[in-house]
Amino acid sequence: MASRSELSGQRVLVTGASGFTGRYVIERLRAAGCEVHDLHSSESAASVNLLDRSALKQHIAKVRPQRVVHLAAISFVAHGDADEIYRVNVVGTRNLLEALASLDETPANVLLASSANVYGNASGVLDEHAPLSPQNDYAVSKMAMEAMAALWTDRLALTVVRPFNYTGVGQDDKFLIPKIVAHFRRGAEVIELGNTDVSRDFNDVRGVAAAYEGLLAMPGTAQTYNVCSGQEHSLHEVIERMRGISGRDIEVKVNPAFVRANEVKSLRGDNSKLRVAVGSLPDFDLGETLRWMYQADAKA
């Protein structure tokens, strides 16, 4: 188990730095004493595109990262452009690995964010050896990304993480939990959802960021880790918890347009391997996370 003090003074590249997860990861890395870089080019106001191999390679050569957290991706399962999903999640990641491998001194750890969606509709408690059975383009793209990355393990020190569902302040309202919280905050009488007969292993983004920090402090050894709370909560429970937090009621209607084909009905992870690797992690309490989100939104 590596100490998080290993990160002090390290140059760390975070892709997807301005995204929901990236902001929390950067906060922890800076607190740990890291010199954090993103894909922003000093020559222009725009970020370097993962699909621009030449510009990406030049940027990587300037930063010379000692560790990398790769979060940039199309992360919304219902994203409508399958071509973009595969180009960004697979080809974009390959371009990044190619650029990193070209460095004279390659990073000690390149953490790649995959997804627990690769497990598909598998039931029970899933550890990292559970068979992969992706049920949508997003999940297939993440499985393909993992397979592609495996081709680079002789040249790069990699760590793959499979985060289960997580949420927190700042997540876009197109995602399920923020959507529910936002409806309660504004006092909506009705909320339209898709499949309501589902349950998920929910986690807090702050716990996910802590897990990534802990794993990044270790050398990359081509290991894969579930990042999850190990707790499964139904969508109905989330609604009931929000009723209690807000003191408001809401009518739930199923909108067929929101119902996904091949919806994953139940998803719960085993985080034993993660805990052995990084030690203690923040405890997850669904009610505390929902209250944090509701109160933050109420102040907005």
N, C-alpha and C positions, 0 to 999 in steps of 0.2 A: 504494500500500500504506500503510494507516494504521498508526501506532504504537500499541501497546497502552497507552502512556502517556496516550493520548487519553481513557482511561476513568477516570483518577484524579479523584476528587471527584464523579463522575456518580451521579445517582440512578437505580438500575436496578431494575426490577420483574422478578422471576422467578416465573412461574407454574409449578406443579408443583415447588415449592422443596423439599418434603420427599421427593420421589421419588428413585429411584436416580440419575438423571443430574443432577437439580437440586442435590444435595449437592456434587457435584464442581464444577459450574459456579459455585456460590456461593463455594466455597473459592477458586477462581481469581479471581473478581471482587473479593472482599474483599482478597486479596493485591495486586490491582492498584489498591487505594485507592477502590473503589466504595462507595457507600452503598446497600446491598442491601435491597430490600423484597420481601415476598411477598404472598399474598392473605389473610393473617391480619388480621382486623379487630380494632382496639383496643377496640371496644365489646363484643366477645364472645370466647369461647374458640374459636369455630368459624371456619373459613376461609370467605371469600366464595365462593359457588358461581358458576361461570361461566354457569350457566343462569338466574341471578337478575339480570336486566338492570339493575334499579334499584339494587340493593345494589352491583353491580359498578361501575356508573357513579359512584356516590358514593365508593367506595373509590379508584378511579382519580383522581378529582378531588382527593382528599386527598394521595395519593402524588405526583402530578404527575411521573411518571417521564420521565427524559430518554432512556432506552433501555429496551428490553424484550426478555426472552428468554421465549418462550412454549413451555413444555414440557408443560403439563398436558394429558393426553389419556388415552384408553383405548389402551394400547400393546401389549396382548397379542393376537396374531393370533387365537388360539383362544377369545377372550372370547365367552361364550355369548349375550349380549344385544345383538343387532344394533341395536335401537332406541337403546340407550344409547351404542353406538359412534358412531352418526351424530349424536345430540344433542350429546354432549360434543365430539367432534372437529370437527364442522362448525358447529353452532349456537353452541356455547360459544365457539369462536374468533371467529365473527361478532360475538357480543356484546362480546367484548374489543376488537375493532377499532372497533366503534361507539363504545365508551366512550373509547378513545384519540383517535379523530377529533374528539370533542366538546371536547377540551382547547383552551384558548387558545393554548398552545404545544405542538405535537405532538412526540413523540419523534424523535430524529435517526435512530434505527434500531429497527425492530421485527423481531426474528428469530423466524421461525415454523418449528417443527420438523415437517417432513413425514416421509417415509419412502422408502427405496429399494424398498419393496414395491410402489410405484406402477409399477415397470418390469415386474412380473410374471415370466413365464418366459423373458424375453429372454436370449439367449445371447451369449457374447463379453464384451468389456470395455465397460462401459456408461458413456458420458459423459452430460452433462445434456441432450443432444439426442436421446437414445434415446427411441423411442416408448413411451408409457405404456399398459400393458395389465394393470391390477390383477386379481388372481385370488381375492380374498376381500373380505369386507365391510370389514375394517380398511383394506386398501389402497385400496378405493374411497372410503372416508371421507377418506383423506388426499389423494387426487386431487381430490375434491370441495372439500376445504378449500383447496387451492391455487387452484382455479378461482374459488372465492368470494373469496379474498383478493385476487385480481387486480382485482376490482371496486373495491378501496380504494386502488389505487396512485396515484390522483390526489389523495388526501387524506393518505396515510401513507407514510412511507419504510420500505419492507419489504425483508427478506432472507429467502429460503426455503432451508432446508437439508434435504437428503435423506440422513439417516444410514443406512448399511448396518449389518449386525449388529455389535453391540459388547457387551462384557461387562466384569466387574470385581467387586471386593469390594462386597457389599451388594446385588447383583442378586438378585431373588426366585428361589427354586429351581424355580419353574414354567417358567422359561426354560431353554433347552437346556444351555448350558455350565455354569451353576451347578448344575443337576441332576446332570450328570455328575461334577463336582468333588465334590459332596456325597456321592454314592455311593462314590467312592473314599475319601473322608475317613473315612467310618464303616465301611469295610471290607466293603461289600456284595458278595455273591458274584454277584449277577445285577442287571442294569439293563434295564428295559423302555423301549424307544424307539419312535418312529414310523418314518418313512422314514429309512433309514440311508444310502441311496445319494444323498446330497446334499452339496454343497460350498458354502461361503459366504465372502464377503469379511468376515472378522472384524477387529475393532478393539478397542482398549482404551478404556474410558470416560474415562480421563485424557487420552488424545489427542483424544477427541471434545470434552471440555470446553475444551481448548486451542484447538481449531478454532473453537468458538463464541465464545470470548473474542476471538480475532483478528478474526473477522467482525464482531462487535459493535462493535469499535473503529472500523470504517469507517462512512461514511454509508450508509443503506439506499437502494439504487438499483433495487429490484425484480429483483435477480439471484437465480438459483437455483444452489446448490452441492451437489455430492456430498460427503459427509463419510465417508471410507472409508480403508482402509489400502492398497488396491490389491493386496492379497495374498489369494489364494483357498486355503482349507484344507478338506479333506474331513472329514466326521464321523469316519471311520475314523482319520484322523491325530490328531484330538483325543483319541480313546480311547487310541491308542498312546502319545501324549505323556504322558497321565495315568498309564498303566501305568509308564512310566519314572520320572516324578516321585514317585509314591507307593510304587513297589516292590511293587505289588499287581496281581493279575489280576482280571478281571471277565468274566462271560459276558453277551453282548449278545443280547437277545431282542426281536424286533419284535412289538409289541402292536398288532393291527389297530385297536383303539379309538383309538390315538394317531396313526394314519396320516391325514393331511389330504388331502382332495380338492384337486386343482389345486396340489399342493405345488410351490413354486419349486425346481427341481432344482439350478441353478447360478446364483450371483450374485456378480459381481465388478465393482467400480467403478473409474472413472478419476478420480483426484483432482487432475489437472493444474490445473484451473481454481482449485481451492481453494488449492493451493500458490502459484500466481501471486499470489493475493489476499492471503494472510496470511504468506507466506514459510515459514520452517522450522516443522515440526511434530515432535512426539516420534516417534521410530522405533518401529514396532510389532514385537514379537517374541512370537509365540503362546506359546512355552514359558515366557517370563518372566511373561506375564500369568497363565497357568494356575498357575505356581508361586506367584505372589503370592496368588492366590485360595485355593489349597490350604493354604498356610501360615497365612493369615489365618483360615481356617475351623478349622484345627487348634488355633489358640490360643483359639477362641471357647468 
